[in-house]
Structure formats: C-alpha cells, structure tokens
Amino acid sequence: METKKKTLGEDWQLNIPLREEGVMEIFGFSKSTVSRLRRNGELPYTKIGGTYFFLPKTLKKLLKKKQVKAKILPS
C-alpha cells in the first residue's frame, strides 16, 4: 500500500493523468463525489474505454476555486 501511495504522489507532482481511483485516494473523495463533480462539469476528464482520467492541474484549479477564504474578525 505504501508503494501505491508513493506512486500516486509522484503522479500528482509530475502531472501524470490520474484514474478516478487515484483521485478518490489522494483527496479522500467518495466515488459519488468524483462522479458528481464530473457530471456537473466542475472536473474536466478524459474517458478512454470505461476509464476516466483527470489531470492534476485541473484538480488543483478545482481546489483553488472551491477554497473558502478565512474571515478575519475585528478585535
């Protein structure tokens, strides 16, 4: 399992397309979350046969877009 995580981490850094399972493992997303993001057009993908592939740079853009800015309360 440790080897698989290391490989996924390297794929993430090298911009190698990730399979749906890799996205689920790296981000802790459920299969339904990945499917919803894909169906809603929020997560671009490539489908070859029955396998979905996602580019790490598009995942990074999605994370940045969904980032919630902290509100600074007056003291």
C-alpha positions, 0 to 999 in steps of 0.5 A: 500500500505504501508503494501505491501511495508513493506512486500516486504522489509522484503522479500528482507532482509530475502531472501524470493523468490520474484514474478516478481511483487515484483521485478518490485516494489522494483527496479522500473523495467518495466515488459519488463525489468524483462522479458528481463533480464530473457530471456537473462539469466542475472536473474536466476528464478524459474517458478512454474505454470505461476509464476516466482520467483527470489531470492534476492541474485541473484538480488543483484549479478545482481546489483553488476555486472551491477554497473558502477564504478565512474571515478575519474578525475585528478585535 
